[in-house]
């Protein structure tokens, strides 16, 4: 039987790219996101590759997240993979000018939302037969190396490192593997602004190279291609010529 994957943020960008890549491999997909129309567009793009269920979900609401996993199990019987991908950014601003609402929104979605989804997946994988599965958290290059004027996003993604490590440790007992993919300058709605110009650590603004979203989808598929006895703990996939190595 083909594997079952839950993907959050599946209505666009990186989540959609992962869905298309896994769909080509015959996965049964549970697509989660805020907008049903966007999820259905992803289903259309799958063009019959794989089987997909669209589930409008608010990752910041525990009841909505629980309903997502209940739907997945009801439809497909289990969950083998979670790509914990949903995330938002905030307007670029120096620390002294960050609005409290912007801070709270980023932390609510990128950290609390990621935790709620991961927790629900963990519980599902604990109790299913055969037990276990794989969780892949979407970190970011910002999980280790922030950009200027991005304190909320950087803090939220640094926290994903802790979420990944804690889950990797506690998952051993239940055959749950947890890894993290850190992505740099993918051509998504969120990432494409880099091509126009990004603020650098020295105060200059410089356009940066992008890479195709398809490469991210293929990287996610690779991480899940391994048996549960092996795990890609951390993987960085980035535009080759972006200013990351040596940044700042």
C-alpha positions in Angstrom: 0.0 0.0 0.0 1.3 3.5 -0.9 2.5 5.8 1.9 0.2 8.5 3.4 1.6 12.0 3.8 0.0 15.0 5.5 1.3 18.3 4.2 0.5 21.6 5.8 0.7 24.8 3.7 -0.1 22.7 0.7 -2.1 25.3 -1.2 1.0 27.1 -2.6 4.8 27.3 -2.7 6.9 24.8 -0.9 3.9 22.7 0.3 2.5 22.4 -3.2 5.9 21.5 -4.6 6.2 18.7 -2.0 2.7 17.5 -2.9 3.5 17.3 -6.6 6.8 15.5 -5.9 5.2 12.9 -3.6 2.2 12.6 -5.8 4.5 11.5 -8.7 5.6 8.7 -6.4 2.1 7.5 -5.8 1.6 8.8 -2.2 -1.8 9.2 -0.8 -1.9 12.9 0.2 -3.7 14.9 2.9 -3.4 18.5 1.9 -3.9 21.1 4.7 -4.1 24.9 4.4 -6.3 27.9 5.1 -8.0 28.1 1.7 -9.9 25.3 0.2 -9.7 26.8 -3.3 -5.9 26.8 -3.2 -5.8 23.2 -1.9 -8.2 22.1 -4.8 -5.8 23.9 -7.2 -3.0 21.7 -5.9 -5.2 18.6 -6.4 -5.8 19.7 -10.0 -2.1 20.1 -10.6 -1.5 16.6 -9.4 -3.4 15.5 -12.5 -4.3 12.1 -11.1 -0.9 11.3 -9.7 -1.5 10.0 -6.2 -4.7 10.3 -4.3 -5.4 13.6 -2.5 -7.8 14.8 0.3 -8.2 18.5 0.8 -8.6 19.6 4.5 -9.0 23.3 5.2 -7.0 23.8 8.5 -6.0 26.5 10.9 -2.7 25.2 12.4 -3.0 27.6 15.3 -6.3 26.0 16.4 -5.9 22.6 18.2 -9.4 21.4 17.4 -8.8 22.2 13.7 -5.5 20.3 13.7 -7.1 17.3 15.5 -9.8 17.2 12.9 -7.1 17.2 10.2 -5.6 14.0 11.5 -8.9 12.4 12.2 -9.8 13.0 8.6 -6.5 11.5 7.4 -6.9 8.3 9.5 -10.6 8.0 8.6 -9.8 8.2 4.9 -6.5 6.4 4.6 -6.1 4.4 7.8 -2.8 5.9 9.0 -0.2 8.6 8.6 3.3 7.7 7.5 4.7 11.2 6.8 4.1 14.7 8.1 5.7 17.6 6.2 5.3 20.3 8.8 5.5 23.2 6.4 2.9 26.0 7.1 4.5 29.3 7.9 4.3 33.1 7.6 6.7 36.0 7.7 6.3 39.6 9.0 7.1 43.0 7.5 10.8 43.8 7.6 11.4 46.0 10.6 14.2 46.8 13.1 13.7 45.2 16.5 12.7 48.5 18.0 9.9 48.9 15.5 8.4 45.4 15.4 4.6 45.5 16.0 3.4 43.2 18.8 0.7 41.9 16.5 3.2 40.9 13.8 5.4 39.2 16.4 2.5 37.2 17.9 1.2 36.2 14.4 4.6 34.8 13.3 5.1 32.9 16.6 1.5 31.6 16.6 1.8 30.1 13.1 5.5 29.2 12.8 6.0 27.8 16.3 2.8 27.1 18.1 1.1 25.9 14.9 4.1 23.7 14.0 4.0 22.2 17.5 0.3 21.5 17.4 0.5 19.8 14.0 3.6 17.8 15.1 2.0 16.8 18.4 -1.1 15.5 16.6 1.1 13.6 14.1 3.1 12.1 16.9 0.1 10.9 18.7 -1.3 9.3 15.6 2.0 7.6 14.8 2.3 6.3 18.4 -1.0 4.5 18.3 -1.3 3.2 14.7 -0.3 -0.4 13.6 2.4 -0.8 12.5 3.4 2.2 14.7 5.8 4.9 13.7 6.4 7.3 10.9 8.5 10.3 9.8 8.1 14.0 10.6 9.9 16.6 8.5 9.9 20.1 9.8 10.4 23.1 7.5 13.1 25.1 9.3 14.8 27.7 7.1 18.3 29.0 6.7 17.0 31.5 9.2 17.0 28.7 11.7 20.7 29.2 12.1 21.5 32.5 10.3 19.0 35.4 10.4 18.6 38.2 8.0 18.5 41.8 9.3 15.2 43.2 10.4 13.6 39.7 10.8 13.6 39.0 14.5 10.2 37.3 14.7 10.8 35.0 11.8 14.3 34.2 12.9 13.2 33.4 16.5 10.4 31.2 15.2 12.7 29.2 13.0 15.5 29.0 15.6 12.8 27.4 17.8 12.1 24.8 15.1 15.6 23.5 15.7 14.6 22.7 19.3 11.3 21.2 18.2 13.1 18.9 15.7 15.7 17.8 18.2 13.3 17.1 21.0 11.0 15.1 18.7 13.9 13.2 17.2 14.9 12.2 20.8 11.5 11.3 22.1 10.4 9.6 18.9 13.0 6.8 19.2 10.8 4.9 21.6 7.9 4.9 19.1 9.8 4.4 15.8 9.1 8.0 14.8 12.0 9.7 12.9 12.1 13.5 12.8 14.3 15.6 10.6 14.4 19.2 9.3 14.8 20.8 5.9 16.3 24.3 5.8 15.5 26.1 2.6 17.3 29.1 1.1 15.9 31.3 -1.7 13.3 29.0 -3.3 11.1 30.7 -5.9 7.9 30.8 -3.8 5.7 33.8 -3.0 7.5 34.3 0.3 11.0 33.8 -1.2 10.8 35.5 -4.6 11.4 38.9 -3.1 15.0 38.0 -2.9 15.3 38.4 -6.7 14.3 42.0 -6.5 16.6 42.9 -3.7 17.3 41.9 -0.1 18.8 43.8 2.8 22.3 42.5 3.5 24.2 42.5 6.8 26.3 45.4 5.7 23.3 47.6 5.0 23.3 47.3 1.2 20.4 45.9 -0.8 21.3 43.3 -3.3 19.3 40.9 -5.6 19.9 37.3 -4.9 19.6 34.1 -7.0 16.7 31.8 -6.7 16.2 28.1 -7.2 13.2 26.2 -8.5 10.6 25.0 -6.0 10.8 21.6 -7.6 14.2 21.0 -6.1 12.6 21.4 -2.6 9.9 18.9 -3.4 12.5 16.4 -4.5 14.5 16.9 -1.4 11.5 16.2 0.8 10.8 13.1 -1.2 14.4 12.0 -0.7 14.3 12.5 3.0 11.2 10.2 3.2 12.7 7.6 0.8 14.9 6.2 3.6 13.7 3.4 5.9 12.8 4.5 9.5 16.1 3.0 10.8 17.8 5.9 8.9 17.1 9.6 9.2 18.2 12.8 7.5 18.5 14.9 10.7 19.2 18.2 8.9 19.3 19.0 5.2 20.0 22.4 3.6 18.9 23.0 0.1 19.6 26.4 -1.4 20.3 28.5 -4.4 23.9 27.7 -5.1 25.0 31.3 -5.5 23.0 33.0 -2.7 25.0 34.8 -0.1 24.6 32.4 2.8 27.9 30.8 3.3 30.0 33.7 4.6 26.9 35.8 5.2 27.4 38.8 7.5 
